[in-house]
Amino acid sequence: MPRLRKLTLCVFSAALIFAAPAADAADLPASTREFLQRLKQPPTLLKDIDAALAVPPAMLAAAKQEPGVRIGGTLDPKQFREMVRPFEERYPFVKITYMRGSRFNRTVQPLIALKEGRVTVDVISSLGNQTLNYRDAGAFAPLGDLPAYRALEADYKGQRDLWAGQRLLFYCMAYNTNLVKPQDLPKDWDDVLKDTRLHGGKIGLTNKPDDWFLHLVPSRGMDWGKHYLAQLFGTVKPQLRKEGKNAVTALAVAGEFPVTMVSLFSRVAYLQKKGSPIDMHCPGSVAASLSEIAVLKASPALNQGLLFTNWLVSREGQLAQYVASNYDPLHEDLRDAGLESLPGKLKGKKVNILTIDILEKYGDEVGALWQAHWSGKMQ
């Protein structure tokens, strides 16, 4: 892939003297203290923030010479501005340009530009399936030496440390509480096939198997998957909705159908706060996906991009993201402290995380099978 210029990536090692922020809670950014107070949480919730942000002085020096970082994402601009307040207090020399767009504008167009030798964005989030295309193009800068990234659990790190989880997205069935009693909901995903009360258009189904169905295949097998889809489309006969997940969840609130497959935790939480008759039900297990974030190695703001990514996956970054957008943090101890979009819904549930490895192994086969059923072309 062509590159505009040769950029030198700062080399990290344990021998470097790190520039760490002060550990005293009083030295936290004012916005971070505000967030903690708003959530009624102690500063000790950010127990490792000094170590997590301890990047080398050389990286900070290089970042100060860069022209400003362009970040592409899915957050509403108002949410993004709220989220980055602590980052801007810590790193006032970084000028952020935030760009929100469709999946095509956000992920496909920058890759086309890169192959033409142009860099149109420095940090990309919510890459989805395009993660693999960027990886194969050799587009990503490695993150393995970033201290906050190193502290993440293995499930939240990308192959060869080329990307990181930005946030966790949890999916289950949502239901209209005026139309369905919780005790009448299926105990397992297989029970959807057996419970005739959900048959005949009672489920609003989105055309996104990688939001939930693909998560189940590795542990249950493709033979199970083939049988499940045949029964789901042929016997259960849900409403096949063209709308996205959020719109389908809103349609359940409106009574268009009593149950969705599937809805996002944070969206249901948002609707609940508005007083909508909606709740979440997880039949035996929870589907979880990572929203990825990566830095382009050809970026003229490479060090600023790494600095931002390191901050965002730290506990402080995850706290700020939760406050701004209600997305569940990567760090389990933050969720255990109450920073959950839907408190208690994960308790006692197995969480199936969709990884790139699963996507590569099963994604094409499951996607083709799903689309054959969805389009009515399955014989």
C-alpha positions in Angstrom: 0.0 0.0 0.0 1.4 3.4 -0.9 2.3 5.8 1.9 2.5 9.5 1.9 5.7 9.7 3.9 7.9 7.6 6.1 6.9 8.0 9.7 9.0 6.9 12.7 7.0 5.1 15.4 8.3 5.8 18.9 9.9 2.7 20.3 8.6 1.7 23.7 10.6 -0.4 26.2 10.7 -1.0 29.9 14.0 0.9 30.0 12.4 4.2 29.1 11.6 6.7 31.7 7.9 7.2 31.6 6.1 10.5 32.0 3.2 9.6 34.2 0.5 11.9 35.5 0.4 12.4 39.3 -1.4 9.6 41.2 -3.2 11.9 43.6 -7.0 12.1 43.0 -6.8 15.9 43.3 -4.7 15.9 40.2 -7.2 14.2 38.0 -8.7 16.4 35.3 -11.6 18.5 36.5 -13.9 16.8 34.1 -12.9 13.3 35.4 -13.6 14.5 39.0 -17.0 15.8 37.8 -17.8 12.5 36.1 -16.9 10.5 39.2 -19.1 12.8 41.4 -21.9 12.5 38.9 -21.7 8.7 39.2 -21.2 8.8 42.9 -17.9 6.9 42.5 -14.6 7.3 44.4 -11.4 8.3 42.6 -10.0 4.9 43.5 -12.1 3.5 40.7 -9.3 4.8 38.5 -6.7 2.9 40.4 -4.2 2.3 37.7 -4.5 5.6 35.7 -1.0 6.7 36.4 0.5 3.5 35.0 -2.0 3.3 32.2 -1.1 6.8 30.9 2.6 6.5 31.4 3.7 6.9 27.8 7.4 7.7 27.0 8.4 11.4 27.0 9.6 10.9 23.4 6.1 10.1 22.3 4.7 13.2 24.0 7.4 15.3 22.4 6.6 13.9 18.9 2.9 14.3 19.4 3.4 18.0 20.2 4.9 18.5 16.8 2.0 16.9 14.9 -0.7 18.9 13.1 -3.8 17.5 14.9 -5.6 14.2 14.8 -8.6 13.3 12.7 -10.9 10.7 14.4 -13.7 8.9 12.7 -16.5 7.4 14.7 -20.2 6.7 15.3 -20.9 8.8 18.4 -23.1 11.8 18.1 -20.8 14.9 18.0 -22.2 16.2 21.3 -21.4 12.8 23.0 -17.9 12.8 21.5 -17.2 16.3 22.8 -18.4 15.3 26.3 -16.3 12.1 26.2 -13.0 13.8 25.3 -13.1 16.5 27.9 -10.6 14.7 30.2 -8.3 13.9 27.2 -8.2 17.5 26.2 -7.4 18.6 29.7 -4.5 16.1 29.9 -3.2 16.8 26.4 -4.2 20.4 25.5 -1.7 20.4 22.6 -3.7 17.9 20.7 -6.2 19.4 18.3 -9.0 16.9 17.5 -11.1 16.9 14.4 -14.1 14.5 14.8 -15.8 13.1 11.8 -19.0 11.1 12.0 -20.3 9.3 9.0 -22.0 6.2 7.6 -20.1 2.9 7.7 -19.1 3.4 4.0 -17.8 6.9 4.5 -16.1 6.0 7.8 -14.4 2.8 6.9 -14.5 2.0 3.2 -13.6 5.4 1.7 -10.5 5.9 3.9 -9.2 2.5 2.8 -9.7 3.4 -0.8 -7.8 6.7 -0.2 -5.0 4.8 1.5 -4.5 2.6 -1.5 -4.3 5.7 -3.6 -1.6 7.1 -1.3 -3.8 9.6 0.6 -4.5 9.7 4.4 -8.0 11.1 5.1 -8.3 10.0 8.7 -5.9 9.1 11.5 -7.9 7.1 13.9 -10.9 4.9 12.9 -13.4 3.4 15.3 -16.3 1.0 14.8 -14.5 -0.7 11.9 -16.7 -3.9 11.9 -15.9 -6.3 9.1 -13.6 -3.8 7.5 -11.1 -4.6 10.2 -9.9 -7.5 8.1 -9.5 -5.5 5.0 -7.4 -2.9 6.8 -5.3 -5.6 8.4 -4.7 -7.3 5.1 -3.6 -4.0 3.6 -1.1 -3.5 6.3 -2.7 -0.2 7.3 -2.6 -0.4 11.1 0.0 0.9 13.5 0.8 -1.7 16.3 -0.6 -0.9 19.7 1.2 -3.6 21.7 3.5 -1.2 23.6 0.8 1.2 24.8 0.5 0.8 28.6 -3.3 1.0 28.8 -3.7 -1.4 25.9 -1.3 -3.9 27.5 -3.5 -3.9 30.6 -6.6 -5.0 28.6 -7.9 -8.6 28.8 -6.9 -10.7 25.8 -10.4 -10.8 24.3 -10.2 -7.0 23.9 -7.0 -7.0 21.9 -6.7 -7.3 18.1 -4.7 -9.9 16.2 -1.0 -9.0 16.3 -2.0 -6.1 18.6 -3.2 -4.1 15.5 -6.4 -2.8 17.0 -8.2 -2.6 20.3 -11.7 -2.9 21.6 -13.1 0.6 22.1 -16.3 -0.5 23.8 -18.4 -3.6 24.5 -21.7 -4.0 22.8 -24.1 -6.4 24.4 -27.1 -7.8 22.6 -30.2 -9.8 23.7 -33.9 -9.9 23.0 -35.8 -6.8 23.9 -39.5 -7.0 24.7 -42.5 -4.6 25.1 -43.4 -4.8 28.8 -47.0 -4.0 28.0 -47.3 -7.0 25.7 -45.1 -9.7 27.2 -44.6 -11.0 30.7 -40.9 -11.7 31.5 -41.8 -15.2 32.8 -43.2 -16.1 29.4 -39.9 -15.4 27.5 -37.7 -18.2 26.3 -35.1 -19.6 28.7 -32.6 -20.4 25.9 -32.2 -19.3 22.3 -33.4 -22.8 21.3 -36.7 -22.2 23.0 -37.5 -19.5 20.5 -38.1 -22.4 18.0 -40.3 -24.3 20.5 -42.5 -21.5 22.0 -45.4 -21.0 19.5 -46.4 -17.8 21.4 -43.5 -16.1 19.5 -44.3 -17.6 16.1 -46.1 -15.9 13.2 -44.7 -12.4 13.1 -44.3 -11.9 16.9 -40.6 -11.3 16.6 -39.0 -8.3 14.8 -35.8 -9.8 13.2 -33.0 -7.6 12.0 -30.8 -8.7 9.1 -27.6 -8.9 11.2 -26.6 -12.5 12.1 -23.2 -11.2 13.4 -25.1 -9.3 16.2 -26.2 -12.6 17.9 -26.5 -15.7 15.8 -22.8 -16.0 14.8 -21.9 -15.8 18.5 -23.7 -19.1 19.1 -22.2 -21.2 16.3 -18.7 -21.9 17.7 -20.1 -23.7 20.8 -23.1 -25.3 19.1 -21.7 -26.1 15.7 -22.7 -25.5 12.1 -25.1 -28.5 12.0 -27.0 -26.8 14.8 -26.8 -23.5 13.0 -28.3 -24.9 9.8 -31.2 -26.6 11.7 -31.8 -23.4 13.7 -32.1 -21.1 10.7 -34.3 -23.5 8.8 -36.7 -23.6 11.8 -36.4 -19.8 12.5 -37.3 -18.8 9.0 -39.5 -21.7 8.1 -41.5 -22.3 11.3 -41.1 -19.3 13.6 -41.6 -16.9 10.7 -40.5 -13.6 12.4 -41.1 -10.2 10.7 -38.1 -9.6 8.5 -37.3 -6.0 9.1 -35.2 -3.8 6.8 -34.6 -1.2 9.6 -31.5 -1.1 11.8 -31.4 -2.4 15.4 -32.3 0.9 17.0 -35.3 1.5 14.7 -36.5 -2.1 15.3 -36.3 -1.6 19.1 -38.4 1.6 18.7 -40.9 -0.4 16.7 -41.2 -2.8 19.6 -42.0 0.1 21.9 -44.7 1.2 19.5 -46.2 -2.3 19.6 -45.4 -3.3 16.0 -44.3 -6.6 17.5 -43.7 -7.7 21.1 -40.1 -9.0 20.9 -36.9 -8.1 19.0 -34.0 -10.2 17.9 -31.9 -8.5 18.8 -31.4 -5.1 20.5 -28.5 -3.3 22.0 -28.3 -2.9 25.8 -27.4 0.8 25.6 -30.4 1.6 23.3 -32.9 -0.2 25.6 -31.4 1.7 28.5 -31.8 5.0 26.7 -35.5 4.2 25.9 -36.1 3.2 29.5 -34.9 6.5 30.7 -37.5 8.1 28.5 -40.2 6.0 30.1 -40.7 3.6 27.2 -42.3 0.2 28.0 -39.2 -1.8 27.0 -36.8 -4.2 28.8 -34.1 -6.7 27.9 -34.2 -10.5 28.2 -31.1 -12.7 27.6 -32.2 -16.3 26.9 -29.3 -18.3 28.5 -26.4 -16.3 27.1 -25.5 -12.8 26.0 -24.0 -11.9 22.6 -21.2 -9.4 22.8 -19.2 -7.6 20.1 -16.3 -5.3 20.3 -16.4 -1.9 18.6 -12.8 -1.7 17.3 -10.5 1.3 17.2 -7.2 1.5 15.3 -4.5 4.0 14.2 -3.3 4.2 10.7 0.4 3.9 10.5 0.7 6.3 7.6 -0.9 9.0 9.6 0.9 12.3 9.9 -0.6 12.4 13.5 0.6 8.9 14.4 1.7 9.7 17.9 -1.4 11.8 18.7 -3.5 8.9 17.4 -1.7 6.4 19.7 -2.0 8.8 22.6 -5.8 9.1 22.1 -6.2 5.3 21.7 -4.2 4.6 24.8 -6.3 7.1 26.8 -9.6 5.8 25.4 -9.0 2.2 26.5 -7.8 3.2 29.9 -10.2 3.3 32.8 -10.5 7.0 32.6 -11.4 6.9 28.9 -13.9 4.1 29.5 -15.4 6.1 32.4 -15.8 9.1 30.1 -17.3 7.1 27.3 -19.8 5.6 29.7 -20.8 9.0 31.0 -21.1 10.5 27.5 -22.9 7.6 25.8 -23.9 4.9 28.3 -21.8 2.2 26.5 -20.6 -0.6 28.8 -16.9 -0.2 29.7 -14.3 -2.8 28.8 -13.0 -3.1 32.3 -15.0 -5.6 34.4 -14.3 -3.8 37.7 -16.0 -0.7 36.3 -19.1 -2.7 35.4 -19.0 -4.4 38.8 -19.0 -0.9 40.3 -22.3 -0.1 38.6 -21.1 1.4 35.3 -23.5 -0.8 33.3 -26.1 0.3 30.7 -28.6 -2.3 32.1 -27.4 -3.2 35.7 -27.9 -6.8 36.6 -28.7 -8.1 33.1 -25.3 -9.8 32.8 -25.4 -11.5 36.2 -25.2 -15.2 35.9 -25.1 -15.2 32.1 -22.5 -16.6 29.8 -21.2 -13.9 27.5 -20.2 -15.0 24.0 -17.8 -12.5 22.5 -17.6 -12.3 18.7 -13.9 -12.2 17.9 -12.2 -11.7 14.5 -11.1 -15.4 14.7 -14.7 -16.5 14.9 -15.7 -14.1 12.1 -12.9 -15.4 9.8 -13.8 -19.1 10.6 -17.6 -18.9 10.3 -18.6 -15.5 9.0 -18.8 -16.2 5.3 -20.6 -19.6 5.7 -23.1 -18.2 8.2 -23.6 -15.0 6.3 -24.3 -16.9 3.0 -26.7 -19.3 4.8 -28.5 -16.5 6.5 -28.9 -14.4 3.4 -30.3 -17.5 1.5 -33.0 -17.8 4.1 -33.6 -14.1 4.4 -34.1 -13.7 0.6 -36.3 -16.8 0.4 -33.8 -18.5 -2.0 -33.1 -21.4 0.4 -34.3 -24.6 -1.1 
